[in-house]
Every structure is written in C-alpha cells, then in structure tokens.
Amino acid sequence: MASRRRIVACLALFSACIVAGNSASTRAAVLYDEDFTGLPSSTLNGQAPDVDNNGGLNAWAAHTNYTADGNMTPVTGGTGAFLPFIPAAGNVYTLSASLTGVTGNTNWVAIGFAEGIPANTATTAGNDYRFLSGAGVGKAWMLFRGQSTSATTKNQTQRGDANTGTFAANQLDWLGTEMYAGDIDLKIVLDTTAAYNVTFYAKRPADVAYTQVSPSNLPLTATDIGSVGFATSAAANVIDAKITNFTLETTGQVFILGDVDGNGAVNALDFNIIRDNLFTNVTTRSLGDLNSDGVVNFSDFRIWKSVASAEVIASIGSFGVPEPSTAGLAIVAVTALTTFRRRMTCEA
C-alpha cells in the first residue's frame, strides 16, 4: 500500500513539475465562440476558436481567403469555414453570427448546420463548401444576400436533405420586411428535445431584438449533422463581407478541455478515469480518451494536467493506482522524481 501511495504521489509531482496549475474550468453554455481578432495576415484555417467547450482540441477548416480577422475575400465558386459538431437529442442549440459590410450582387453569405466538413477546405471552392452538396451539405442554414433583383433572389432559409442543401420543398423566403446588404446578425435555433426542429431569426445591429424570419419549429428533412460553419457564394457575382462573431450555445452538456466525465469541472475524478483506463483501447471520451485517438495514454493525461489546478493535481495523491497501469506509471513517475531531485540539488 505504501508503494502504491508513493507511485501516485510521484505522478502528482510529475504533473506539477511540467505545467503550472490553472484554475479549474467551470460549466458554460457556450460550445464555440469566435470573435475574429486575429491578424489580417493570418488565415483562419487551422486556428483554434477563441472558446472551445466542444472538446477543446478543435480548429477551423476554412478556405485561405478567410483571414483570422474575419475578412472574407470572394472566390469564384464559393467557399466555407467549418467546425466539427454533432448535436445530441434533448437539447436546444443556438447558432449565431454577426456580419458587417455585406456588399455585392445577388450572391450571399450564410451560416448553418451541415452534414460534415468537406475535404481540402483550405484550397478548394465550389458547391460542397457553401452548404449546397457533398460533405458540406446544409441541413439547417440561412443566407443573406447583397441585393435582390427578382422574386427568386430573396433572402432564404434552407433545410437540406441527404444530397442537396437546397431541397426545393424546404426553401422559404424570409418573413417580414425585406433587408439586404450592410450589417446583419443571423441566428438559427435547433431544438432536438423531441424531433429535430429549427427556427430562423435575423436583426440589424441597431434593433433591440431579433425578428423571426421563418415559421416556428420547422422539421428537418435530414438530421445527420456533423458541423457548423459559414460560407460565401460567389458563383457568378461578387459578394464581400466581414464576420465579427460566430457562436454556438447549448442547453445541454459541454465538453471542457480535460473534463472526462462531463460534469463541468476538471478535477481528480477525471484523473481517476484516465488512470483506471491507462493503455486501454477505448472509443469514448468518458473513458479517458480526450484526444479521440482510440487509446488512453499519457497524451490524454497531459491534456488533463494542462488545465487542472495546482490544488487538483495535489489532491490525486489520495487515490490508489490499480493494476495493470502501476508499472507504467511507476516508470514515468520515478523518472520525473529523479529529474526533479537533480534539479533541486543543482539549484541548491
């Protein structure tokens, strides 16, 4: 028993030596939040969103014409930017975005829930990247145009099927007063508490509240959602805009970086799960696989310790280490302890 305690104490020391303790994370309603405050010289592609409570390890898959400061230079064919997201039944999800300086002809800027993330997003333009088809086909999305010139070029809400994001039976023009170009805030509310239903909203920045621009609780034709994102269409005419905020909120569970059990905090209980499943092949986050590589190992432990507070790291000494992970933990822990003692001797 004494030996087991020493092993866990060494692991705690190993944690403390590598990373300074941060305050424990707390539950939030925000899954993603991006304010686009990066450099105009940097592309958005590969950047982590400002807030990621959807696992903490996600990055934008975006065309290189989208920069980190939110500028969207038009590219013929249309382009998009996506983050991974899979809704769960029983929740309400709110996707919103703020757009400024929308100019151009009858082409559009859009936000929405899509089937997935298309390949080669950074370098390829086309329908698959603007909610119309392929892996990026939109399941619930809305578009805002730079101009309307006819009855067929209105702002629209869309609910795609398995193959097309513009499933004809589900295309609806916005309700209420027509508005085009300029600054706009868009919002989509996806309700999965019963069937998958969606309601669409929009407002000008000066408006006090959003205006509902669709009937309430429109049913989705296809519910296989795997991403959220925004897109620009420039198939024939130029559309230009800047996005200043993109947010996804939920009434359900969030997945904070390092939070294995999903209770909204990074604590010793999460360490316990990683410890108990160390070197085990698993398929779920709840068993300790924080980086979704199919195995619980020291990479997952490092993710946990990078956000655990100093108090939490110190507290893990009160937990036992079961077999078969003891030997592996002992080797790493003893090595870390030896290195730490040598460092202390040199400093003395």
Summary of the structure (lengths in Angstrom):
residues: 348
radius of gyration: 23.8
end to end distance: 32.4
largest distance: 80.5
contacts: 1197
relative contact order: 0.20
helix: 23%
strand: 28%
